[in-house]
Amino acid sequence: MSKYKLGVLYGDGIGPEIVKSSVEVLKAATEKAANGTEFELKELPMGWEGIQKYNDPVPEITKKGLEETNGWLMAPHDSAAYPDEHRVAKRNPSGELRHHFDLYSNVRPSRALPGTTSLVGNADLVIFRENTEGFLSDRNMYKGTGEYMVTPNVALVTGVFTREATERIAHEAFKLAMTRRKKVTIVHKANVIKFAFELFRDVCYEVGKKYYPEVEVNDFHIDAMTAHLVRRAEAFDVVVTENLFGDILSDLAGELVGSLGLSPSLNTNGTQAMAQAAHGSAPDIAGQNVANPTSMLLSTVMLLQWLAAHHNDNNLNEIAKVMEEAVLGTIAEGPTTRDLGGSASTTEFTEAVVKRINQG
Ligand code: ATP
């Protein structure tokens, strides 16, 4: 019997709704697989709950608690609405946890699923977003946010690009490409930001050439890449890019294949992993029980698959498979949530997934 400790962070906006859905489906899939795997779930405060209880969106108790876990389910947060002492002076909760745990690799798959309307055919691509530096200035600092107001009308932002961080995200991207269609696309802006992006681009090419010579590599400027994604997303397999570009490009890819509500992601550092929907807290639909929980459900599947590989435990793959088949089956046959043109609520969709697991 294997036991894993998972953190559960409910967060803000639609966070509690979609994380609750994942916990319910995870429990049902674990029971169904009945292979002796146990999960100890540890709820920890994050977001408004952290502010209210500890005056910190990511309190020390949460960081300490997460250190003892194998991985965790991370909800979105509505950090744009926090009081200035948290919003301006600190990293947002995702940034804080990525920085604190050095979760350097952010894997964001986008694929067209049966039952959804993809604007880009049968696209199936994975974006690797470097998660610790680049243009997200607050990730680059030991203390401070990496932004400076020189005068009330002049703001400076710190961007950082290092060989070390680029090498490790490149390895992650190429390793996955070796298991897929063996193609990597490097996305940058080296025609304008020369030192930083020539370094990023050239280090990615070096890693590919030296360690993964079978992989076909090409590169595009970020602006051209947005056009290529819209026009011919099916041509792309694995994409590797810096932090901010990855954030933007993965939202575009997610929406192109059907809905941001379908977009999962996993943040990893080699020893722990954080499952996180690629979208935000969607304050416009929060508390209405209409969010599509698929993004968080499929992020949880990715977490299980990562833990399976990391702990060499195929039982976790079995649970992941039960979960994934039930989620994809429900998307294909309904009920369908509002973002995909249906009228099912978050709880109705979740109940249908659980029912499918129990009857499967
Ligand atoms: P962040 O900067 O934190 O990523 P954001 O401001 O980019 O957040 P989101 O919260 O991702 O924005 O929301 C963008 C749009 O997508 C909103 O209209 C929101 O309602 C919709 N959306 C996001 N997630 C879902 C979901 N799970 N189900 C349905 N709609 C969603």
Residues whose N, C-alpha, C, O or C-beta is under 5 A from the ligand:
A	BS01	ATP	H77 L260 G261 A278 H279 G280 S281 A282 P283 D284 I285 V290 A291 N292 D339
